[in-house]
């Protein structure tokens, strides 16, 4: 009897499936050292099942034993190495052991389909975890205290590192000694304080409100955990940097009015005309109707346009000084401008001839020019985002 052979493609699929099944079997994963993967997969397969497959029970038992042994060896090795952050790592290892045991516990007693009960050797982890938690807090506190000695002498990097370590203590003990007050001290010592200042070195007297307007810069989007910006000096604060807005050029243009006259023309339909033959008679079409053609005419409107212009420009340099050494660290050019522009126009002629652009300004009346003071205050307002962008992009302010 002839049997049709398997197609080569089917054989390939079956081989791949068998290989994948073997590689992903619980025992294979155990041998590869993927203990927690095995534990997660076998727990899912065993939970809620009346018959517990022996291979899954044995894989879980084996993986759990090996994972616990590996973790205990790791914790012992870290302790022996006496790393600065060793107790934090030990705590994480013990915490992992506890969570693993908590996952297994609901399955106990675990009896396979043969009636054999699996054995799980639990570690009494509570005491070890508590010790690691206490030692981690002590280590962080000790390291932070050493860093704060340097921070109190002006080392901001040490202060910031101390704050990070003190904040990590919360994970182990939220009320450890005086760590809460030390965090605040480290934050204060690590913060950079920056003072804004405006100086007018231009040969022009500014409006009284100009400096107030310019320094109302709104620093909230420049602030960070480690940077504070002030536009007015505050008592009791040592400023690290001074940002000087040094005005060197202040110009207000004269009031300019430019007038021009131009014509708008347009061709439109204006009724119709009869088509006449050579004898002056109205011609007829094949249906006997009079033949007519549309009459086009050109219409015109004469526009008188007035353009008003006045501008204020403020220029200078943004200078960053180290307040401790009084040295200039950086200097950048800036320019800000406020412009008044207004179009107004009238026309004579046929309104239908006006272009859309001409219609836009027709009917507008000339406006009074803004005073110099108002334009300069507008220029100050335009300067603020320019200055903030320059400050945000500088790498000098640490």
C-alpha positions in Angstrom: 0.0 0.0 0.0 1.4 3.4 -1.1 1.7 6.1 1.6 2.1 9.7 0.5 5.3 11.2 2.0 5.1 14.3 4.2 5.7 17.5 2.4 9.2 18.9 3.3 7.6 22.2 4.5 5.4 20.3 7.0 8.4 18.4 8.2 10.3 21.7 8.8 7.4 23.1 10.8 7.1 20.0 13.0 10.9 20.0 13.6 10.8 23.7 14.5 7.9 23.1 16.9 9.6 20.2 18.6 12.8 22.2 19.0 11.0 25.2 20.4 9.0 23.0 22.8 12.2 21.4 24.0 14.0 24.7 24.4 11.1 26.3 26.3 10.3 23.4 28.6 10.5 24.1 32.3 13.5 21.8 32.9 15.4 23.3 30.0 14.8 26.8 31.4 16.0 25.6 34.8 19.2 24.3 33.2 19.7 27.6 31.5 19.5 29.4 34.8 16.2 31.2 34.1 14.9 30.3 37.5 12.4 33.1 38.0 11.0 32.6 34.5 10.4 28.9 35.3 8.8 29.9 38.6 6.4 32.3 36.9 5.5 29.9 34.2 5.0 26.9 36.4 2.9 28.8 39.0 0.6 29.8 36.1 0.3 26.2 35.0 -0.3 24.8 38.5 -2.6 27.4 40.1 -6.2 26.3 40.2 -5.5 22.9 38.7 -6.8 19.7 40.4 -4.1 17.5 38.9 -0.6 19.0 39.2 1.6 17.7 36.5 4.7 16.1 37.9 7.1 17.8 35.5 5.8 21.2 36.4 5.9 20.5 40.2 9.5 19.2 40.0 10.5 22.1 37.8 9.1 24.6 40.3 10.7 22.9 43.2 14.1 22.7 41.4 14.0 26.3 40.2 12.9 27.6 43.6 15.8 25.8 45.4 18.4 27.0 42.9 17.1 30.6 42.8 17.2 30.8 46.6 20.7 29.3 46.8 22.0 31.7 44.1 20.5 34.7 45.8 21.9 33.8 49.2 25.4 33.3 47.7 25.1 36.7 45.9 24.1 38.4 49.2 27.1 36.8 51.0 29.5 37.9 48.2 28.2 41.5 48.3 28.6 41.7 52.1 32.2 40.4 51.8 33.1 43.0 49.2 32.0 45.8 51.5 30.8 48.1 48.7 29.6 51.6 49.7 26.1 50.8 48.4 26.4 47.1 49.3 23.6 46.9 51.9 21.2 48.5 49.4 21.9 45.7 46.9 21.7 43.1 49.7 18.3 44.5 50.7 17.1 44.1 47.1 18.3 40.5 47.0 16.5 39.6 50.3 13.4 41.5 49.1 13.4 39.3 46.0 13.6 36.2 48.0 10.7 37.3 50.2 8.5 38.1 47.2 9.4 34.7 45.6 8.4 32.8 48.7 5.2 34.8 48.9 4.3 33.6 45.4 4.9 30.0 46.3 3.1 30.0 49.6 -0.5 30.0 48.3 0.2 26.7 46.5 1.3 24.8 49.6 1.0 22.0 50.2 1.9 21.2 46.6 1.1 17.6 45.7 1.7 16.3 42.2 -0.5 13.8 40.2 1.4 10.9 41.8 0.5 12.0 45.3 4.0 13.2 46.1 4.4 16.4 48.0 7.0 18.9 46.8 9.5 20.2 49.3 10.4 23.9 49.5 13.0 25.1 52.0 11.9 28.7 52.9 14.5 31.2 54.2 13.5 33.0 57.4 13.9 36.2 55.5 12.2 38.8 57.8 15.2 39.2 60.1 17.7 39.3 57.2 15.6 41.8 55.4 15.2 44.0 58.5 19.0 43.9 59.1 19.7 44.9 55.5 17.2 47.7 55.7 18.8 49.1 58.8 22.3 48.7 57.5 21.4 50.4 54.2 19.9 53.4 56.1 23.0 53.6 58.3 25.4 53.4 55.3 23.5 56.1 53.3 23.4 58.3 56.4 27.1 57.9 57.1 28.1 58.6 53.5 25.7 61.6 53.3 27.1 63.0 56.6 30.7 62.9 55.1 29.5 64.6 52.0 27.8 67.3 54.0 31.1 68.2 55.6 32.4 69.2 52.2 29.1 70.8 51.2 29.3 73.1 54.2 32.6 74.3 52.8 31.0 75.3 49.5 31.1 72.0 47.5 27.7 72.1 45.7 28.3 68.8 44.0 28.8 67.1 47.4 25.6 68.7 48.7 23.6 67.4 45.7 25.0 63.9 46.1 24.3 64.0 49.9 20.7 65.0 49.2 20.3 62.1 46.8 21.6 59.7 49.4 19.5 61.1 52.2 16.4 60.9 50.0 17.1 57.2 49.4 17.0 56.6 53.1 13.2 57.0 52.9 13.0 53.6 51.2 14.4 52.0 54.3 13.2 54.2 57.1 11.2 57.4 56.6 12.1 58.8 60.0 15.7 57.8 60.3 17.5 60.0 62.8 17.6 63.6 61.6 17.6 62.7 57.9 14.6 64.9 57.1 16.3 68.1 58.3 19.6 67.1 56.7 17.8 66.7 53.3 16.7 70.3 53.6 20.2 71.5 54.5 21.7 69.5 51.6 19.1 71.0 49.2 19.9 74.5 50.4 23.7 74.0 50.2 23.4 72.4 46.7 21.2 75.1 45.2 22.7 77.7 42.9 21.3 81.2 43.4 21.3 83.6 40.4 20.5 87.3 40.6 19.2 89.4 37.7 20.3 92.9 37.2 19.8 95.6 34.6 22.3 98.3 33.7 21.7 101.1 31.3 25.0 102.1 29.5 23.2 103.6 26.5 23.3 107.4 26.1 19.5 107.6 26.5 17.3 108.0 29.5 14.8 105.2 29.9 11.2 105.4 31.1 11.0 104.8 34.8 8.9 101.7 34.4 11.3 100.1 31.8 13.5 98.2 34.4 10.4 97.1 36.3 8.9 95.7 33.1 12.1 94.0 31.9 12.8 92.4 35.3 9.2 91.0 35.5 10.7 88.2 33.4 8.9 85.3 35.0 11.6 82.9 36.1 9.3 79.9 37.0 10.1 78.1 33.8 13.9 78.6 34.4 13.8 77.2 38.0 14.9 73.7 38.8 15.6 71.7 41.9 19.1 73.1 41.9 18.6 76.6 40.5 16.8 79.6 41.9 16.5 83.0 40.1 15.8 86.3 41.8 15.1 89.7 40.3 15.5 91.3 43.7 18.2 90.4 46.2 17.0 88.6 49.3 18.6 88.9 52.7 20.5 85.9 54.0 21.2 84.4 50.5 24.6 84.2 49.0 24.3 84.6 45.2 26.6 82.5 43.1 26.0 84.2 39.7 24.8 87.6 38.5 23.0 87.9 35.1 23.4 91.5 33.9 21.2 92.8 31.2 23.6 95.5 29.9 21.8 97.9 27.6 24.1 99.7 25.2 21.8 100.8 22.4 18.4 102.4 22.8 16.8 103.9 19.6 13.4 105.3 18.8 12.8 106.0 15.1 11.0 109.2 14.0 7.3 109.0 13.1 7.1 108.2 9.4 4.1 108.6 7.1 4.3 107.3 3.6 1.6 108.0 1.1 1.0 106.5 -2.3 -1.8 106.6 -4.9 -2.6 103.8 -7.3 -5.5 102.6 -9.5 -7.4 99.4 -9.2 -9.1 98.3 -12.4 -11.4 95.4 -13.2 -13.3 94.3 -16.3 -17.0 93.5 -15.6 -20.1 92.6 -17.6 -22.4 95.5 -18.2 -25.5 94.4 -20.1 -25.4 93.2 -23.7 -25.5 94.5 -27.4 -27.4 93.2 -30.4 -25.4 91.9 -33.3 -26.2 93.8 -36.5 -25.8 92.8 -40.1 -24.2 95.0 -42.8 -27.6 96.7 -43.3 -27.9 97.7 -39.6 -30.6 95.0 -38.9 -30.5 92.8 -35.8 -29.3 89.4 -36.8 -31.3 86.2 -36.0 -30.1 82.8 -35.0 -31.5 79.6 -36.6 -34.4 79.7 -34.2 -35.3 83.2 -35.2 -34.1 84.8 -31.9 -32.2 88.0 -31.8 -28.4 87.5 -31.5 -26.9 89.3 -28.5 -23.4 89.5 -27.0 -22.2 90.4 -23.5 -20.9 93.9 -23.2 -17.7 94.2 -21.0 -16.6 97.5 -19.5 -13.5 98.4 -17.5 -14.1 100.1 -14.2 -11.6 101.9 -12.0 -11.0 103.1 -8.4 -8.3 105.4 -7.4 -6.8 104.6 -3.9 -4.9 106.9 -1.7 -3.0 104.8 0.9 -1.2 106.1 4.0 1.4 103.9 5.9 2.4 104.9 9.4 5.6 103.5 11.0 7.5 104.0 14.2 9.9 101.6 16.0 11.9 101.3 19.2 15.0 99.0 19.4 16.9 98.0 22.5 20.2 96.2 22.2 23.0 95.2 24.4 24.8 92.2 26.0 23.7 89.5 28.4 26.6 89.1 30.8 27.0 86.4 33.3 29.4 87.0 36.3 30.7 84.7 39.0 29.8 86.6 42.2 32.6 84.9 44.1 35.4 85.9 41.8 33.7 88.9 40.0 34.9 87.4 36.7 32.9 87.6 33.5 32.0 84.1 32.4 30.0 84.7 29.3 28.7 87.6 27.2 26.0 87.3 24.5 24.5 89.9 22.1 20.8 90.6 22.3 18.4 92.8 20.4 14.7 93.5 21.0 12.3 95.6 18.9 8.8 96.9 19.1 7.2 98.2 15.9 4.1 100.3 15.3 2.6 99.9 11.8 -0.7 101.1 10.5 -2.3 101.3 7.0 -5.3 103.5 6.2 -6.8 104.4 2.8 -9.6 106.1 1.0 -10.7 105.8 -2.6 -12.5 107.5 -5.4 -14.3 105.8 -8.2 -16.1 102.5 -8.6 -15.9 100.4 -5.4 -16.3 97.2 -7.4 -12.9 97.7 -8.9 -11.1 97.5 -5.5 -8.8 94.5 -5.0 -9.1 92.4 -1.8 -5.9 94.0 -0.5 -7.3 97.5 -1.0 -10.6 96.6 0.6 -8.6 95.5 3.7 -7.4 99.0 4.5 -10.2 101.1 3.0 -12.2 102.7 5.8 -9.3 102.6 8.2 -8.6 106.0 9.7 -5.0 107.2 10.5 -4.1 106.4 14.1 -2.1 108.5 16.6 1.5 107.4 17.0 2.3 105.7 20.3 4.6 107.8 22.6 8.3 106.8 22.9 7.8 105.5 26.4 5.1 103.0 25.4 7.1 101.7 22.5 10.1 101.2 24.7 8.0 99.3 27.3 6.8 97.1 24.4 10.4 96.5 23.4 11.2 95.4 27.0 8.3 93.0 26.9 9.7 91.5 23.6 13.1 91.2 25.1 12.0 88.9 28.0 11.6 85.7 26.0 14.9 86.4 24.1 16.8 86.7 27.3 15.2 83.6 28.9 16.1 81.5 25.8 19.7 82.6 26.1 19.8 81.8 29.8 18.1 78.4 29.3 20.7 77.5 26.6 23.8 78.5 28.5 25.9 75.8 30.2 27.6 78.3 32.5 25.0 78.3 35.3 25.6 75.1 37.2 
